[in-house]
Structures are given as structure tokens and as C-alpha cells.
Amino acid sequence: MSPSKNKNVFYLARHGETEWNRIKRLQGRLDSPLTEQGIQQANDLAASMTNYSVDAVITSPLLRARRTAEICQQQLNCPILVNDLLQERHFGDWQQQLFDDLTNLPDFENIFFRVTDHCPPNGESALQGAKRLQQALTDLAQQFTKQQLLIITHGDLLRSFLAQFNRDAFCDAYSQYGNGRFFKVEYSAATQLFSLSNN
């Protein structure tokens, strides 16, 4: 399938499951290895992408994303590039903590289930993360004109960015951003607008 005329197509995907995902420990900019299930999810993502004409794989520099991207790149046989703007939100002092130990802290709901300017101590807000991902995609659209790109990034960054399309659906349903799941987003250079595609 080729991109719509004068549009870029982004397949925004979350990396495969990690050891910390499995035990519900907050990673943020920290890292842990992919589980066996995470490796399988990366392979499944790659297989699903063979139905599209992906021109390049662009990945967050964090190791869990890079490993997922490498697995995809092996099947898709296209270039792979690292983009620092695709890193997960920085959760500051909350990184490395178990989610069960965070749920009663002030602003937990605003930080994890809404898109607000609330930040964990020494961390980044969801609004800042969404703006960063949007900038990354806009830059990539200029670099890869009218091409289709597989973007390997992170769950909360996806949640924060995609909320602009359907706040009720995407803010309050974190489970939608399962490991290895992808979302198709188009960008029009003419209007400089993004749209979520159901195709």
C-alpha cells in the first residue's frame, strides 16, 4: 500500500514487553530486557508490517525499543535510524518504582491517566511528551517526504500524543497501548495536520 497523495504515513508502535513491564515497575528513561513474550510481540509486529510498504524503521534510543526495531528491520529489510525525541517520558524520581507504590501519591491520576502539565518530581509532563513526539514526527515528515515509516517508541508517549484524536478513548484506557501494538497516523504536509487512520 502506498501513502496517500502528499501525506506521510506513520505506524506508531510500542516496543515488546520487558521484564519491568511484566512486574509493573516504571521504566521511563531506564531500561530492562525484552521478555520472551516481548521478543515474540516484536516478531508479530514485524510480520504485520510486511502488509505495508515500510520505507524505514525509526526507533527510540532506549534498548527495549532498539531491540524491537532490530527484530522488525530484519524482516522488513529497510534502513533503521535512532531518534532521541522518541524516548519515553522522563518520570524523574518515580522511575524504578513499582506502580503499586505510586498509586496513592499526589497527582498520580493526572500524570498517568490524563494529558496535563502535571509532572512527577524532576520529571516530564504528558503535554511535554506529546509535544516532543509531534515534533519528531513533523521533522521525519520533512526528511522522508511522502514515505511510510515504522516508529518504535513507548506506551506513555503514545498515550499522550494520541489523546489529541480522542481524549476520552485514549487518556483513560492505558491498556490500549499494549506491547507490540501499532497505530496508523497520517501527516499532511499541505495542512501540517495529523490524523488517526482506521485503515
N, C-alpha and C positions, 0 to 999 in steps of 0.2 A: 504494500500500500504506500502511495506517495503522499507527501504532505499537501494540505490544501494550498491553493494558489496564494502566494505571498504570506505564507504562515510557516512558523516553526512548530514542530510537534515535540513535546517533552513527555517522556514516560517517567514519572517521578516515583521512585521505588525506595522502600525501606530495606535495609540490609537484612541478612538472615539472622535467626535467633542466636544470641550469645549466652555464655554461662551466667552473666549477670541478669540478662533478661529472664532467664529461667527461674532464678531465685528472687526476682523483683528487687534488684539493687540498682539504684540510679547511677547511670554511667556519665551522661553529659559528655565532657571532653576527655574523660578517662576511657579505658578500653578493657575488653575481655574477649577471649577467643570465641569463634563460632562453635556452636554445638554440632553434633552430627545432624540433628534436625535442621540447624541453620544452614549447613552445607547443602542439604537436600533442598531446602527452600531456595537457595541461590541457584541450584541446578534447575529447579522448576521454573523460576523466573526467567532464566536464560532460555529454556525451552519455549516458554510462552512468547518471548521476544522474537523467536525465529519466524513468527507470523507477520512481522513488521520489517520494514527496511531501515534498520537502525544504522546510522552513519558513524556513530561514535558512542563510547561509554564515558561518562564524566562522573567522577567519584569524589566524595569527601576524603580527606587525608587520613581519617581515623581508620585503624586497622580492620575493624569489623566491616566497614564499608568497602575498603580496598580489596579485602578478600572476596567479598560478594561480587565486586566488579570484575575481578580477575576470572572468577568462575564464569561469569556472563561473557566476558570478552573471548574466552576460549571457544565458546560455542558460536558466538556471533562473528568472530574473525574480523573485528574492526578496531580502530585505534582506541586507546584508553588514556584519559587525561585526569589529573588530580586538580581539584579546585577548592581552595581553602574556605571559600564562602559557603560551602556545602556542609561544613561541620555542624554537629548537633549544638543546640543551645548550651550555653555555659551555665550550669546550675550552682556555681560558686561553692559555698560551704556545705551545700546539701549533697554534692557529689559523693559517691561511695556509700551513701546511707541506704538502708532498706526502706522501701516505700511505707511499710507498716509503721516505721518510726517517724515518718514525716506527716502523716495524715492529720494529726491534731495541731500542727504548727500554724501560726497566723498566715493567712493568705494562701494556704495550700490549694484550695479550690480555684482561686483566681490565677494561680501560677500554672496549674496543671490541667485545668478543665475549662478555662476561658482564654481569650486572647486580649490581654490587658498590658498595662505598663508596670505591673507588679513584678518585682524581681526577688529571687531568693538572695540571701546575703552574699554580696560580692559576685552576683550572677547576672544573667541577661534576661530581659523580659521576652514574652511571646511576641509582642509587637516588634521588638528589635530583631528577633529571629526571622519573622515573616518578611520584614523589610530587607534583610540580608539575603534571603533566598530569592526574593523577587529581583534584587539587583544582580545576583548571579545569573539568573535565567535571562534577564534582559541583555547582559553582557554576552552570554553564549549565543543568543539570537543574532547579535551583530557579527559574531565570529563565525557562526555556522549558518549562514543565510539559507532559509527555506529547507533546513535539514531536520532529520528526526534523531533525537538524542535520548539515550537511556541515562537517567540521572540517579545515582545511588547515594542516598542521603539517610536521614534519621527520622524516627517517629514523631518527636515533638516539633521538629522544624516543619515537617509535612503538615501536622495538625494546625500549626499557627498560620501557615501560608494558605492552606485550602479553606480555612474558615471564611475567607472573603467571598466564597462562592455560595456557601450555605451555612450560616453561622450556627443554626440550631443543630444541623446534622453533624457538622464537623467539630464543633467545640466540645460538645458534651458526650461524644462517643469515641473515646480514645481507643477502644478495641478495634475500630475501623482500620487503624494503621498497623495491621498485623505484619509481622516479619515476612519479607518477600512480596508483599502486596504492592501493586503499582496503580497509579492514576494517570490518565491521559489529559494533558493540558496543552492547549494551543495558544500561540502568541502571534498577534498580527502586527507586523512592522508598520503598516499604514495607520492603524489606530493606537498602537502602543498599548494594547489591552490583552489580558489573558482571559481565556475561557476554559471551563472544565468540560471535557467531551465525554459523552456516553458511548461513543463508538469504539 
